[in-house]
Amino acid sequence: MRDKGYLRWLRKQRDIVTGYGPTWFPEDPIEAAHGPVNGMSQKGPDNEAVPLSRSLHREQHRIGWPAFEAKYGFSRAEEAKRLYAEYLATKPTADGASPRRPSAR
């Protein structure tokens, strides 16, 4: 699944490891780190990507997702699921209207 809007939104989020925002260190921007690959030289689905600084994204590629998640104590799959749900809740509808939020009761 490809979703360029989600990837743009994701690059504006905080790094999931350090919590640093996208403008804190311009030399180390936030990147969309995709999940497990779909095959040789292919990225995983966009909705399974998480925000990482460029330096941490490089480390993740060097050591792989299992070791990276263990080192930093988080689940990429759970974070990606949470972030994509947050994105969908804020994404405008096809007609440009704001998303409908559940009413508080």
N, C-alpha and C positions, 0 to 999 in steps of 0.2 A: 504494500500500500504506500503510495506517495502522497504527501500533503505539504506542499511548499509553504502554505500559510502557517502550519504548525511549526515547521523548521524555523521560519522567521520569528515566530512568537518564542520558540524555545531559546533562541540566541539572545533574547532579552531577559531571560530568567537568571537566577543566581546559580552558580556552580553547585552541584549537589554534594560535593565533598567539602569544599572550603566555605561555602556560603557567600563568596565574593560576587558582587554584581558585575554586569557586563562592562561598565565604564570605570571600574576601580583600577584596573591594570590594562590600559590600551595595548600594551605589548604582549599581553596574554589573553586574547579575547575568548569569549564563550563560544564553543562549537557544539554542534549536535553530534553526540556520540551514539551511533546506531548499535542496536543489539546484535544478537547472533546472525551470522550471514545466511543467505538463502542458497548459497552455492559458491563455486570458485569466483573470486574477485567481485562478489556482489555484496551490497549492503543489506542489512536487515530492514524491515518495514519502518517507515518514518515514525509511526505511532509507538515504536519501541525504543526510540532515541531519548537520551537524557542530556541535560546541559553540563558540559565539562569545560574547564579552561583548556586552552591549546596544549599546555605542558602536561596536564593530567590526561588529556585525550591521547597524547603520544605515549605516555606511560601505559595506559590501558591497552594500546595496540601492542606494546612491547611484551607485556606479561599476560595478556588475555583477560577476558571478563571474570572467570572464576577466581583467579588470584587477586585481581583488582578489587572485586567485591569483598573478598575476605580481608584484604589489607585495610580497607576503609570502612568496613562494617555496614554495608547496605545491600539491598537487593535491587539491581537494575530493573528487573521486571516489575517489581512493586512500585518503584519510583516512576517508571515510564507510564504505568497504568494510571497512577494518581495525576501525573502531569497532563496526560492526554485528556483525562476527564475534566480537569480544570480548564484546559484550552477549549474544549467543546462547550463548556458552560459559559464561556465568555465570547465565543465566536458568533458574529452576526449571522442571521439567517440568510437564505438565498435571496430574499427580497430586500436585504440591507437593514432589516429591523434588528433591534437589540434582541439577544436571546431571552426567552421567557424563563423567568426564575420562579421556582415554587414559592407560593405565598406562605408567610410565617403564620402559624396558627397558635 
